[in-house]
Amino acid sequence: MTEATVADTLREYQSLLELLDDAYWEASTIQHKDMLYDIISILSQEVAEINKLSIQDHHYPYEVITEGIRRVVPKLERLDENREDVIQRTQTLTDFRDILSSVLGILEAQVKTL
């Protein structure tokens, strides 16, 4: 996999955030909502920091900014394992599977470079 740029990462994170927001409102239990909210909060912090970068920096390779994003991978993997129970709507579930693999690829590449 080629190294993700800041722009690529931002696009993937924002897509995942939109899906997680949908999943949050579609979730049927408070435990599922809590898990989704936790992941949304972590990703939102990282996106907020990325958005502070100059637009001219968006072609550079992505590097993790916030500490929380370093710890989100196990949470995303747990959500992936339980996605059938947590994500109720078929369209959200289908889109989630597609985008999650991209996001995990970006995050796992970051762990290797640390």
All heavy atoms as an XYZ file, in Angstrom:
932
protein
N       0.841     -1.183      0.000
C       0.000      0.000      0.000
C       0.885      1.244      0.000
O       1.842      1.339      0.740
C      -0.892     -0.021      1.247
C      -1.802      1.159      1.343
S      -2.838      1.006      2.803
C      -3.396      2.662      2.921
N       0.534      2.197     -0.835
C       1.280      3.445     -0.841
C       0.904      4.257      0.393
O      -0.172      4.102      0.956
C       0.968      4.260     -2.111
O      -0.422      4.572     -2.115
C       1.339      3.496     -3.366
N       1.804      5.128      0.765
C       1.585      5.932      1.956
C       0.446      6.925      1.718
O       0.422      7.629      0.722
C       2.882      6.668      2.295
C       2.992      7.062      3.721
C       4.406      7.524      4.044
O       5.209      7.738      3.129
O       4.674      7.670      5.231
N      -0.489      6.971      2.667
C      -1.637      7.861      2.539
C      -1.221      9.306      2.783
O      -0.447      9.595      3.684
C      -2.714      7.458      3.535
N      -1.753     10.193      1.982
C      -1.499     11.611      2.189
C      -2.473     12.155      3.230
O      -3.446     11.481      3.602
C      -1.677     12.404      0.881
O      -3.055     12.324      0.489
C      -0.770     11.881     -0.218
N      -2.209     13.368      3.660
C      -3.110     14.030      4.603
C      -4.505     14.134      3.987
O      -5.512     13.849      4.647
C      -2.566     15.423      4.996
C      -3.578     16.208      5.794
C      -1.254     15.286      5.761
N      -4.592     14.506      2.718
C      -5.889     14.645      2.043
C      -6.626     13.311      1.965
O      -7.838     13.252      2.215
C      -5.688     15.220      0.647
N      -5.911     12.235      1.617
C      -6.527     10.904      1.558
C      -7.078     10.511      2.921
O      -8.204     10.017      3.037
C      -5.507      9.842      1.130
C      -4.972     10.056     -0.270
O      -5.671     10.680     -1.090
O      -3.838      9.597     -0.537
N      -6.270     10.714      3.935
C      -6.658     10.338      5.290
C      -7.859     11.137      5.753
O      -8.805     10.574      6.324
C      -5.473     10.539      6.254
O      -4.387      9.743      5.790
C      -5.830     10.158      7.663
N      -7.837     12.417      5.517
C      -8.950     13.268      5.912
C     -10.249     12.805      5.252
O     -11.292     12.698      5.903
C      -8.651     14.727      5.555
C      -9.688     15.756      5.971
C      -9.890     15.746      7.486
C      -9.268     17.141      5.508
N     -10.175     12.500      3.984
C     -11.351     12.016      3.250
C     -11.871     10.703      3.846
O     -13.082     10.543      4.076
C     -10.997     11.841      1.770
C     -12.133     11.462      0.884
C     -11.759     11.415     -0.602
N     -10.450     10.828     -0.878
C      -9.364     11.529     -1.216
N      -9.408     12.838     -1.299
N      -8.219     10.919     -1.469
N     -10.979      9.778      4.131
C     -11.390      8.486      4.698
C     -11.973      8.653      6.102
O     -12.991      8.044      6.433
C     -10.214      7.510      4.733
C      -9.668      7.147      3.376
C     -10.648      6.403      2.499
O     -11.442      5.589      3.010
O     -10.632      6.642      1.270
N     -11.323      9.459      6.942
C     -11.816      9.697      8.299
C     -13.190     10.350      8.276
O     -14.070      9.979      9.050
C     -10.845     10.573      9.088
C      -9.587      9.880      9.582
C      -9.320      8.552      9.312
C      -8.658     10.587     10.323
C      -8.160      7.939      9.759
C      -7.500      9.979     10.789
C      -7.252      8.668     10.505
O      -6.107      8.065     10.970
N     -13.382     11.323      7.403
C     -14.673     11.992      7.342
C     -15.765     11.050      6.843
O     -16.893     11.088      7.345
C     -14.587     13.243      6.460
C     -13.836     14.350      7.150
C     -13.640     15.577      6.273
O     -13.453     15.481      5.060
N     -13.658     16.738      6.904
N     -15.437     10.185      5.904
C     -16.406      9.191      5.435
C     -16.785      8.242      6.562
O     -17.958      7.926      6.753
C     -15.842      8.391      4.264
O     -15.633      9.221      3.158
N     -15.781      7.798      7.312
C     -16.060      6.906      8.433
C     -16.883      7.623      9.498
O     -17.815      7.039     10.060
C     -14.759      6.368      9.033
C     -14.924      5.393     10.200
C     -15.763      4.179      9.801
C     -13.568      4.949     10.723
N     -16.565      8.871      9.770
C     -17.339      9.631     10.758
C     -18.809      9.734     10.362
O     -19.699      9.600     11.213
C     -16.748     11.031     10.948
C     -15.593     11.126     11.925
C     -14.946     12.506     11.848
C     -16.034     10.821     13.337
N     -19.077      9.961      9.102
C     -20.467     10.036      8.631
C     -21.189      8.708      8.855
O     -22.336      8.682      9.311
C     -20.511     10.417      7.160
C     -20.124     11.847      6.882
C     -20.048     12.155      5.401
O     -20.623     11.399      4.579
O     -19.402     13.160      5.055
N     -20.503      7.610      8.544
C     -21.115      6.294      8.742
C     -21.320      5.985     10.216
O     -22.345      5.418     10.606
C     -20.251      5.208      8.094
C     -20.272      5.196      6.578
C     -19.215      4.250      6.050
C     -21.647      4.797      6.078
N     -20.341      6.341     11.042
C     -20.477      6.102     12.480
C     -21.606      6.945     13.069
O     -22.310      6.486     13.976
C     -19.158      6.395     13.194
C     -18.023      5.420     12.912
C     -16.724      5.938     13.524
C     -18.350      4.033     13.437
N     -21.783      8.148     12.561
C     -22.895      8.985     13.008
C     -24.226      8.320     12.654
O     -25.138      8.253     13.495
C     -22.804     10.376     12.378
C     -23.865     11.307     12.914
O     -23.861     11.575     14.136
O     -24.706     11.770     12.115
N     -24.340      7.802     11.437
C     -25.553      7.074     11.050
C     -25.757      5.858     11.951
O     -26.861      5.608     12.440
C     -25.470      6.612      9.595
C     -25.576      7.752      8.601
O     -26.001      8.859      8.989
O     -25.207      7.527      7.422
N     -24.685      5.104     12.166
C     -24.772      3.909     13.008
C     -25.181      4.266     14.431
O     -25.942      3.528     15.072
C     -23.441      3.162     13.011
N     -24.686      5.397     14.923
C     -25.050      5.844     16.277
C     -26.560      6.034     16.383
O     -27.203      5.543     17.311
C     -24.331      7.148     16.621
C     -24.751      7.720     17.952
C     -24.128      7.303     19.120
C     -25.771      8.656     18.031
C     -24.518      7.805     20.351
C     -26.170      9.163     19.256
C     -25.550      8.739     20.413
O     -25.949      9.229     21.619
N     -27.146      6.736     15.421
C     -28.579      7.007     15.483
C     -29.414      5.772     15.192
O     -30.574      5.688     15.614
C     -28.938      8.157     14.539
C     -28.389      9.441     15.051
C     -27.340     10.154     14.543
C     -28.808     10.145     16.226
N     -27.091     11.251     15.325
C     -27.974     11.275     16.368
C     -29.803      9.933     17.181
C     -28.115     12.185     17.403
C     -29.933     10.849     18.219
C     -29.108     11.952     18.322
N     -28.829      4.801     14.516
C     -29.537      3.558     14.206
C     -29.369      2.506     15.304
O     -30.099      1.518     15.327
C     -29.018      2.980     12.885
C     -29.281      3.877     11.696
C     -28.419      3.557     10.486
O     -27.679      2.542     10.513
O     -28.465      4.325      9.513
N     -28.396      2.687     16.203
C     -28.102      1.692     17.247
C     -29.291      1.528     18.190
O     -29.981      2.496     18.522
C     -26.862      2.096     18.031
N     -29.492      0.297     18.632
C     -30.665      0.007     19.455
C     -30.362     -0.091     20.951
O     -31.285     -0.130     21.749
C     -31.319     -1.287     18.977
O     -30.399     -2.354     19.066
N     -29.085     -0.147     21.335
C     -28.772     -0.241     22.764
C     -27.844      0.896     23.168
O     -27.082      1.421     22.351
C     -28.088     -1.574     23.129
O     -26.773     -1.594     22.568
C     -28.893     -2.776     22.639
N     -27.899      1.231     24.430
C     -27.041      2.303     24.942
C     -25.571      1.884     24.910
O     -24.702      2.720     24.690
C     -27.495      2.742     26.358
C     -26.917      4.114     26.704
C     -27.121      1.725     27.404
C     -27.502      5.232     25.938
N     -25.271      0.603     25.079
C     -23.889      0.128     25.012
C     -23.311      0.334     23.623
O     -22.157      0.736     23.478
C     -23.790     -1.361     25.409
C     -24.058     -1.631     26.856
C     -25.545     -1.743     27.184
O     -26.399     -1.749     26.301
N     -25.865     -1.814     28.468
N     -24.109      0.052     22.611
C     -23.651      0.257     21.240
C     -23.462      1.743     20.960
O     -22.482      2.139     20.329
C     -24.631     -0.341     20.232
C     -24.677     -1.825     20.285
N     -25.751     -2.553     19.807
C     -23.803     -2.751     20.752
C     -25.524     -3.840     19.971
N     -24.343     -3.987     20.549
N     -24.389      2.556     21.442
C     -24.258      4.004     21.275
C     -23.002      4.520     21.968
O     -22.292      5.359     21.421
C     -25.500      4.722     21.800
C     -26.718      4.582     20.899
C     -27.863      5.413     21.411
C     -29.090      5.278     20.569
N     -29.020      5.898     19.267
N     -22.728      4.018     23.168
C     -21.527      4.440     23.901
C     -20.253      4.079     23.140
O     -19.321      4.884     23.053
C     -21.487      3.811     25.294
C     -22.466      4.440     26.260
O     -23.006      5.526     25.950
O     -22.696      3.843     27.333
N     -20.202      2.866     22.606
C     -19.027      2.423     21.851
C     -18.839      3.301     20.608
O     -17.731      3.765     20.329
C     -19.161      0.957     21.426
C     -18.031      0.481     20.549
S     -18.048     -1.263     20.073
C     -19.733     -1.646     19.827
N     -19.918      3.545     19.884
C     -19.843      4.367     18.682
C     -19.453      5.802     19.019
O     -18.620      6.404     18.338
C     -21.185      4.335     17.937
C     -21.526      2.989     17.294
C     -23.003      2.934     16.925
C     -20.656      2.735     16.083
N     -20.018      6.341     20.090
C     -19.704      7.714     20.486
C     -18.225      7.859     20.842
O     -17.593      8.859     20.493
C     -20.577      8.148     21.666
C     -20.322      9.568     22.079
C     -20.893     10.625     21.382
C     -19.475      9.858     23.146
C     -20.642     11.934     21.741
C     -19.215     11.165     23.503
C     -19.807     12.199     22.803
O     -19.534     13.500     23.154
N     -17.679      6.868     21.512
C     -16.263      6.897     21.880
C     -15.378      6.971     20.634
O     -14.463      7.791     20.555
C     -15.922      5.663     22.715
C     -14.508      5.672     23.230
O     -14.017      6.756     23.612
O     -13.887      4.598     23.268
N     -15.672      6.148     19.664
C     -14.886      6.135     18.421
C     -15.089      7.452     17.660
O     -14.125      8.038     17.148
C     -15.266      4.922     17.547
C     -14.890      3.622     18.259
C     -14.572      4.998     16.181
C     -15.454      2.371     17.618
N     -16.319      7.932     17.602
C     -16.606      9.204     16.934
C     -15.812     10.331     17.581
O     -15.234     11.174     16.885
C     -18.122      9.506     16.970
C     -18.870      8.555     16.037
C     -18.398     10.962     16.596
C     -20.383      8.586     16.198
N     -15.755     10.352     18.905
C     -15.027     11.409     19.617
C     -13.545     11.396     19.274
O     -12.945     12.449     19.027
C     -15.201     11.240     21.124
O     -16.535     11.402     21.488
N     -12.957     10.218     19.258
C     -11.528     10.088     18.950
C     -11.239     10.538     17.521
O     -10.314     11.322     17.277
C     -11.064      8.632     19.177
C     -11.094      8.296     20.671
C      -9.669      8.411     18.597
C     -10.933      6.823     20.981
N     -12.032     10.065     16.577
C     -11.822     10.446     15.180
C     -12.080     11.934     14.961
O     -11.367     12.582     14.186
C     -12.718      9.622     14.259
C     -12.277      8.193     14.001
C     -13.367      7.423     13.266
C     -10.986      8.158     13.205
N     -13.065     12.482     15.640
C     -13.382     13.905     15.500
C     -12.229     14.777     15.964
O     -11.928     15.810     15.342
C     -14.642     14.255     16.290
O     -15.757     13.628     15.735
N     -11.565     14.372     17.033
C     -10.417     15.128     17.516
C      -9.290     15.131     16.485
O      -8.659     16.158     16.235
C      -9.911     14.565     18.839
C     -10.835     14.822     19.996
C     -10.402     14.096     21.261
O      -9.442     13.325     21.256
N     -11.108     14.344     22.342
N      -9.040     13.975     15.886
C      -7.985     13.875     14.876
C      -8.348     14.715     13.642
O      -7.506     15.443     13.110
C      -7.743     12.417     14.480
C      -6.607     12.218     13.518
C      -5.222     12.376     14.133
O      -5.091     12.576     15.359
O      -4.251     12.314     13.362
N      -9.589     14.633     13.201
C     -10.031     15.415     12.042
C      -9.914     16.913     12.335
O      -9.485     17.689     11.470
C     -11.467     15.022     11.623
C     -12.064     16.035     10.652
C     -11.475     13.631     11.001
N     -10.267     17.322     13.548
C     -10.151     18.735     13.915
C      -8.699     19.203     13.826
O      -8.424     20.304     13.338
C     -10.695     18.963     15.327
N      -7.779     18.370     14.256
C      -6.354     18.727     14.182
C      -5.853     18.738     12.739
O      -5.078     19.601     12.351
C      -5.512     17.777     15.036
C      -5.754     17.920     16.525
C      -5.448     19.314     17.046
O      -4.436     19.913     16.644
O      -6.254     19.814     17.865
N      -6.302     17.790     11.945
C      -5.911     17.764     10.526
C      -6.419     19.025      9.837
O      -5.718     19.621      9.017
C      -6.450     16.495      9.821
C      -5.737     15.245     10.343
C      -6.270     16.609      8.307
C      -6.339     13.941      9.856
N      -7.620     19.442     10.182
C      -8.202     20.637      9.556
C      -7.448     21.911      9.916
O      -7.596     22.922      9.230
C      -9.677     20.772      9.917
C     -10.537     19.853      9.096
O     -10.244     19.579      7.937
N     -11.607     19.354      9.702
N      -6.641     21.880     10.949
C      -5.825     23.036     11.312
C      -4.600     23.180     10.412
O      -3.987     24.236     10.366
C      -5.363     22.933     12.767
C      -6.486     23.082     13.768
C      -5.960     22.933     15.176
C      -7.076     22.968     16.195
N      -6.551     22.766     17.556
N      -4.251     22.117      9.707
C      -3.094     22.163      8.811
C      -3.400     23.041      7.607
O      -4.549     23.154      7.172
C      -2.738     20.755      8.325
C      -2.314     19.743      9.373
C      -2.156     18.372      8.731
C      -1.037     20.174     10.051
N      -2.374     23.608      7.055
C      -2.506     24.399      5.846
C      -2.923     23.488      4.690
O      -2.495     22.330      4.608
C      -1.164     25.059      5.525
O      -1.187     25.622      4.242
N      -3.717     24.002      3.799
C      -4.153     23.228      2.638
C      -2.963     22.800      1.783
O      -2.992     21.760      1.137
C      -5.204     24.009      1.820
C      -5.949     23.097      0.858
C      -4.575     25.137      1.047
C      -6.947     22.225      1.484
N      -1.881     23.578      1.820
C      -0.682     23.223      1.057
C       0.006     21.982      1.631
O       0.794     21.346      0.942
C       0.328     24.391      1.038
C      -0.093     25.549      0.181
C      -0.948     26.558      0.945
O      -1.177     26.428      2.148
N      -1.441     27.552      0.240
N      -0.293     21.634      2.872
C       0.311     20.462      3.515
C      -0.445     19.163      3.226
O      -0.007     18.094      3.624
C       0.395     20.665      5.023
C       1.330     21.791      5.402
O       2.210     22.132      4.583
O       1.182     22.335      6.517
N      -1.572     19.248      2.546
C      -2.415     18.072      2.353
C      -1.824     17.039      1.401
O      -2.311     15.925      1.332
C      -3.808     18.497      1.902
C      -4.639     19.006      3.035
N      -5.991     18.825      3.091
C      -4.315     19.678      4.167
C      -6.465     19.365      4.193
N      -5.456     19.898      4.863
N      -0.783     17.379      0.686
C      -0.165     16.392     -0.213
C       0.947     15.605      0.487
O       1.448     14.628     -0.050
C       0.394     17.076     -1.465
C       1.598     17.915     -1.207
N       1.513     19.177     -0.667
C       2.922     17.656     -1.377
C       2.732     19.669     -0.540
N       3.610     18.776     -0.954
N       1.321     16.005      1.702
C       2.360     15.292      2.459
C       1.815     13.979      3.023
O       0.608     13.833      3.218
C       2.874     16.154      3.617
C       3.712     17.322      3.172
C       3.302     18.625      3.415
C       4.915     17.127      2.498
C       4.060     19.704      3.009
C       5.690     18.196      2.077
C       5.254     19.477      2.338
O       6.008     20.545      1.920
N       2.703     13.043      3.312
C       2.261     11.796      3.942
C       1.621     12.090      5.305
O       2.065     12.964      6.037
C       3.549     10.988      4.115
C       4.504     11.568      3.134
C       4.135     13.021      3.007
N       0.582     11.340      5.601
C      -0.137     11.507      6.862
C       0.673     10.979      8.034
O       1.293      9.918      7.954
C      -1.477     10.776      6.794
C      -2.184     10.662      8.115
C      -2.724     11.779      8.733
C      -2.302      9.432      8.753
C      -3.367     11.678      9.953
C      -2.949      9.321      9.970
C      -3.474     10.453     10.561
O      -4.111     10.342     11.776
N       0.663     11.723      9.118
C       1.233     11.284     10.394
C       0.205     11.557     11.472
O      -0.431     12.612     11.483
C       2.516     12.056     10.714
C       3.660     11.749      9.787
C       4.909     12.546     10.132
O       4.991     13.099     11.242
O       5.799     12.616      9.261
N       0.040     10.610     12.380
C      -0.908     10.744     13.481
C      -0.609     12.014     14.269
O       0.543     12.330     14.539
C      -0.816      9.500     14.405
C      -1.573      9.721     15.696
C      -1.336      8.279     13.681
N      -1.662     12.729     14.654
C      -1.498     13.973     15.394
C      -1.882     13.795     16.861
O      -1.118     14.139     17.751
C      -2.329     15.112     14.752
C      -1.869     15.335     13.308
C      -2.213     16.393     15.577
C      -2.757     16.264     12.514
N      -3.078     13.248     17.121
C      -3.554     13.117     18.497
C      -3.180     11.759     19.082
O      -3.019     10.780     18.354
C      -5.081     13.301     18.583
O      -5.721     12.272     17.830
C      -5.503     14.660     18.073
N      -3.070     11.729     20.376
C      -2.726     10.481     21.067
C      -3.871      9.466     20.994
O      -3.656      8.269     20.889
C      -2.367     10.781     22.526
C      -1.786      9.611     23.272
C      -0.508      9.056     22.661
O       0.301      9.844     22.138
O      -0.322      7.826     22.705
N      -5.098      9.944     21.039
C      -6.255      9.053     21.036
C      -6.349      8.194     19.792
O      -6.762      7.037     19.866
N      -5.972      8.739     18.662
C      -6.077      7.993     17.409
C      -5.155      6.773     17.421
O      -5.426      5.772     16.773
C      -5.823      8.902     16.186
C      -6.424      8.309     14.905
C      -4.353      9.170     15.981
C      -7.890      8.433     14.817
N      -4.096      6.845     18.196
C      -3.184      5.691     18.313
C      -3.862      4.508     19.002
O      -3.481      3.369     18.800
C      -1.935      6.077     19.098
C      -1.095      7.144     18.455
C       0.108      7.485     19.341
N       0.717      8.744     18.990
C       1.567      8.923     17.997
N       1.910      7.910     17.250
N       2.070     10.117     17.754
N      -4.856      4.792     19.832
C      -5.519      3.737     20.600
C      -6.878      3.329     20.036
O      -7.577      2.526     20.644
C      -5.682      4.201     22.046
C      -4.353      4.403     22.749
C      -4.554      4.708     24.210
N      -5.176      6.002     24.422
C      -4.535      7.125     24.748
N      -3.237      7.101     24.888
N      -5.185      8.242     24.931
N      -7.255      3.855     18.888
C      -8.574      3.567     18.348
C      -8.638      2.249     17.565
O      -9.708      1.687     17.396
C      -9.102      4.750     17.493
C      -8.508      4.745     16.102
C     -10.607      4.750     17.449
N      -7.507      1.736     17.124
C      -7.501      0.518     16.301
C      -8.193     -0.655     16.994
O      -9.068     -1.287     16.387
C      -6.075      0.143     15.839
C      -6.054     -1.211     15.148
C      -5.524      1.217     14.907
N      -7.885     -0.977     18.261
C      -8.602     -2.093     18.900
C     -10.110     -1.854     18.992
O     -10.903     -2.792     18.863
C      -7.987     -2.179     20.295
C      -6.682     -1.468     20.202
C      -6.833     -0.448     19.123
N     -10.498     -0.611     19.179
C     -11.924     -0.282     19.248
C     -12.592     -0.494     17.890
O     -13.698     -1.028     17.809
C     -12.120      1.159     19.719
C     -11.675      1.389     21.144
C     -11.727      2.858     21.502
C     -11.172      3.124     22.859
N     -12.010      2.723     23.947
N     -11.910     -0.089     16.829
C     -12.447     -0.302     15.484
C     -12.512     -1.793     15.153
O     -13.470     -2.252     14.522
C     -11.611      0.443     14.448
C     -11.751      1.959     14.437
C     -10.712      2.579     13.512
C     -13.157      2.367     14.027
N     -11.503     -2.542     15.569
C     -11.509     -3.986     15.321
C     -12.640     -4.670     16.085
O     -13.299     -5.562     15.553
C     -10.154     -4.582     15.692
C      -9.065     -4.180     14.705
C      -7.669     -4.583     15.139
O      -7.460     -4.889     16.340
O      -6.767     -4.575     14.271
N     -12.881     -4.236     17.316
C     -13.990     -4.793     18.104
C     -15.328     -4.449     17.453
O     -16.221     -5.289     17.373
C     -13.947     -4.266     19.534
C     -14.871     -4.986     20.470
C     -14.619     -4.623     21.900
N     -13.376     -3.851     21.941
C     -13.087     -2.908     22.812
N     -13.880     -2.631     23.746
N     -11.975     -2.230     22.777
N     -15.457     -3.219     16.965
C     -16.677     -2.830     16.257
C     -16.847     -3.667     15.000
O     -17.952     -4.117     14.698
C     -16.634     -1.338     15.912
C     -17.802     -0.803     15.093
C     -19.132     -1.046     15.803
C     -17.604      0.680     14.811
N     -15.761     -3.921     14.293
C     -15.824     -4.736     13.081
C     -16.287     -6.157     13.409
O     -17.102     -6.727     12.688
C     -14.463     -4.752     12.388
C     -14.522     -5.337     11.001
O     -15.573     -5.210     10.339
O     -13.515     -5.927     10.564
N     -15.785     -6.712     14.502
C     -16.191     -8.060     14.912
C     -17.673     -8.131     15.260
O     -18.320     -9.157     15.035
C     -15.379     -8.512     16.123
C     -13.929     -8.771     15.836
C     -13.102     -8.945     17.105
O     -13.678     -8.967     18.218
O     -11.867     -9.040     16.980
N     -18.209     -7.049     15.804
C     -19.610     -7.030     16.250
C     -20.507     -6.209     15.334
O     -21.617     -5.851     15.723
C     -19.684     -6.452     17.677
C     -18.919     -7.285     18.655
O     -19.050     -8.495     18.674
N     -18.103     -6.636     19.455
N     -20.038     -5.915     14.150
C     -20.767     -4.994     13.277
C     -22.190     -5.439     12.958
O     -23.077     -4.615     12.831
C     -19.981     -4.723     12.003
C     -19.871     -5.893     11.078
C     -19.097     -5.542      9.805
N     -18.962     -6.721      8.999
C     -17.834     -7.367      8.797
N     -16.719     -6.932      9.337
N     -17.806     -8.449      8.058
N     -22.418     -6.731     12.847
C     -23.764     -7.230     12.528
C     -24.753     -6.904     13.648
O     -25.928     -6.673     13.378
C     -23.731     -8.747     12.296
C     -22.828     -9.192     11.175
C     -23.416     -8.929      9.799
O     -24.652     -8.831      9.670
O     -22.627     -8.823      8.844
N     -24.281     -6.891     14.887
C     -25.150     -6.584     16.030
C     -25.295     -5.084     16.243
O     -26.354     -4.607     16.645
C     -24.592     -7.212     17.313
C     -24.576     -8.724     17.252
O     -25.477     -9.304     16.614
O     -23.662     -9.324     17.832
N     -24.220     -4.346     16.005
C     -24.194     -2.918     16.310
C     -24.846     -2.095     15.206
O     -25.645     -1.198     15.470
C     -22.742     -2.434     16.543
C     -22.702     -0.935     16.789
C     -22.118     -3.181     17.713
N     -24.507     -2.381     13.966
C     -24.994     -1.589     12.832
C     -26.213     -2.286     12.250
O     -26.112     -3.372     11.684
C     -23.882     -1.400     11.779
C     -22.671     -0.727     12.425
C     -24.394     -0.598     10.601
C     -21.456     -0.646     11.551
N     -27.348     -1.631     12.376
C     -28.620     -2.260     12.040
C     -29.016     -2.134     10.577
O     -29.572     -3.061     10.000
C     -29.739     -1.648     12.906
C     -29.506     -1.813     14.389
C     -29.461     -3.269     14.807
O     -30.346     -4.052     14.455
N     -28.436     -3.658     15.533
N     -28.727     -1.014      9.970
C     -29.184     -0.754      8.608
C     -28.226     -1.365      7.590
O     -27.015     -1.212      7.689
C     -29.286      0.753      8.404
C     -30.156      1.143      7.267
C     -30.502      2.635      7.349
N     -30.585      3.123      6.000
C     -29.721      3.944      5.444
N     -28.713      4.415      6.118
N     -29.877      4.319      4.208
N     -28.769     -2.050      6.603
C     -27.967     -2.762      5.608
C     -27.032     -1.833      4.848
O     -25.852     -2.150      4.663
C     -28.886     -3.508      4.618
O     -29.750     -4.365      5.360
C     -28.082     -4.310      3.621
N     -27.508     -0.686      4.409
C     -26.670      0.236      3.638
C     -25.511      0.746      4.478
O     -24.375      0.813      4.010
C     -27.499      1.419      3.118
C     -26.710      2.349      2.229
C     -26.235      1.652      0.954
O     -27.001      0.971      0.280
N     -24.974      1.809      0.626
N     -25.790      1.096      5.724
C     -24.732      1.574      6.614
C     -23.697      0.479      6.833
O     -22.490      0.729      6.789
C     -25.324      2.029      7.966
O     -26.359      2.989      7.727
C     -24.261      2.630      8.868
N     -24.150     -0.742      7.036
C     -23.260     -1.877      7.255
C     -22.381     -2.139      6.039
O     -21.167     -2.332      6.169
C     -24.078     -3.120      7.593
C     -23.318     -4.398      7.909
C     -22.415     -4.195      9.125
C     -24.283     -5.536      8.149
N     -22.948     -2.097      4.861
C     -22.186     -2.327      3.631
C     -21.130     -1.250      3.437
O     -19.964     -1.551      3.157
C     -23.139     -2.355      2.414
O     -24.125     -3.359      2.637
C     -22.385     -2.644      1.136
N     -21.527     -0.002      3.595
C     -20.583      1.112      3.438
C     -19.497      1.063      4.504
O     -18.333      1.365      4.237
C     -21.310      2.452      3.506
C     -22.246      2.664      2.328
O     -22.120      1.932      1.317
O     -23.120      3.548      2.424
N     -19.884      0.670      5.721
C     -18.938      0.586      6.830
C     -17.820     -0.404      6.522
O     -16.648     -0.123      6.737
C     -19.670      0.189      8.119
C     -18.750     -0.028      9.281
C     -18.225      1.054      9.978
C     -18.411     -1.310      9.686
C     -17.376      0.855     11.052
C     -17.571     -1.514     10.760
C     -17.054     -0.435     11.446
N     -18.164     -1.564      6.021
C     -17.161     -2.576      5.692
C     -16.142     -2.039      4.699
O     -14.946     -2.282      4.833
C     -17.826     -3.822      5.110
C     -18.330     -4.763      6.154
C     -18.838     -5.999      5.505
N     -20.275     -6.007      5.750
C     -21.141     -6.795      5.174
N     -20.753     -7.655      4.282
N     -22.401     -6.740      5.468
N     -16.618     -1.318      3.699
C     -15.725     -0.784      2.667
C     -14.759      0.256      3.230
O     -13.558      0.200      2.976
C     -16.542     -0.156      1.531
C     -17.373     -1.176      0.783
O     -17.038     -2.381      0.836
O     -18.357     -0.772      0.131
N     -15.277      1.201      3.978
C     -14.443      2.303      4.454
C     -13.538      1.875      5.611
O     -12.419      2.367      5.753
C     -15.310      3.530      4.843
C     -14.471      4.796      4.953
C     -16.040      3.319      6.123
C     -13.987      5.310      3.662
N     -14.008      0.941      6.433
C     -13.212      0.524      7.588
C     -11.884     -0.091      7.167
O     -10.854      0.181      7.786
C     -13.975     -0.450      8.477
C     -13.230     -0.865      9.737
C     -12.988      0.350     10.646
C     -13.967     -1.946     10.478
N     -11.878     -0.868      6.111
C     -10.617     -1.485      5.686
C      -9.603     -0.420      5.275
O      -8.415     -0.550      5.568
C     -10.854     -2.488      4.556
O     -11.358     -1.836      3.418
N     -10.060      0.643      4.634
C      -9.155      1.733      4.255
C      -8.599      2.448      5.477
O      -7.403      2.728      5.568
C      -9.885      2.749      3.376
O     -10.295      2.166      2.181
N      -9.469      2.750      6.434
C      -9.047      3.460      7.650
C      -8.079      2.601      8.456
O      -7.050      3.091      8.927
C     -10.268      3.884      8.489
C      -9.848      4.381      9.865
C     -11.063      4.952      7.752
N      -8.399      1.332      8.606
C      -7.490      0.449      9.355
C      -6.140      0.334      8.652
O      -5.103      0.276      9.308
C      -8.120     -0.933      9.551
C      -9.215     -1.007     10.605
C      -9.857     -2.386     10.614
C      -8.693     -0.643     11.978
N      -6.132      0.313      7.338
C      -4.873      0.286      6.594
C      -4.031      1.515      6.875
O      -2.813      1.426      7.092
N      -4.662      2.674      6.910
C      -3.956      3.918      7.219
C      -3.399      3.877      8.638
O      -2.222      4.198      8.874
C      -4.894      5.132      7.048
C      -5.225      5.335      5.560
C      -4.284      6.391      7.650
C      -6.367      6.304      5.303
N      -4.228      3.463      9.588
C      -3.795      3.448     10.993
C      -2.727      2.403     11.252
O      -1.786      2.650     12.012
C      -5.007      3.221     11.901
C      -5.993      4.395     11.956
C      -7.247      3.992     12.695
C      -5.340      5.592     12.603
N      -2.854      1.244     10.645
C      -1.843      0.199     10.851
C      -0.514      0.596     10.236
O       0.552      0.271     10.764
C      -2.349     -1.136     10.309
C      -3.450     -1.713     11.193
C      -4.184     -2.884     10.562
O      -3.898     -3.246      9.402
O      -5.073     -3.419     11.248
N      -0.530      1.337      9.141
C       0.724      1.848      8.556
C       1.379      2.827      9.512
O       2.607      2.895      9.588
C       0.449      2.507      7.202
N       0.593      3.582     10.254
C       1.126      4.529     11.213
C       1.793      3.814     12.391
O       2.826      4.243     12.877
C       0.027      5.453     11.749
C      -0.443      6.454     10.735
C       0.654      7.396     10.312
O       1.237      8.083     11.134
N       0.955      7.415      9.035
N       1.198      2.722     12.832
C       1.763      1.957     13.947
C       3.129      1.385     13.555
O       4.057      1.366     14.353
C       0.798      0.836     14.381
C       1.442     -0.116     15.362
C      -0.480      1.439     14.961
N       3.251      0.957     12.317
C       4.527      0.389     11.839
C       5.634      1.417     11.778
O       6.791      1.093     11.906
C       4.320     -0.249     10.453
C       3.484     -1.503     10.485
C       3.256     -2.030      9.104
C       2.292     -3.203      9.153
N       1.912     -3.651      7.828
N       5.271      2.686     11.550
C       6.293      3.716     11.435
C       6.704      4.300     12.770
O       7.630      5.092     12.840
C       5.804      4.871     10.525
O       4.636      5.468     11.102
C       5.510      4.378      9.116
N       6.000      3.934     13.829
C       6.333      4.479     15.146
C       7.477      3.748     15.787
O       7.765      2.662     15.617
C       5.100      4.439     16.069
C       3.943      5.307     15.613
C       2.762      5.113     16.549
C       4.318      6.759     15.562
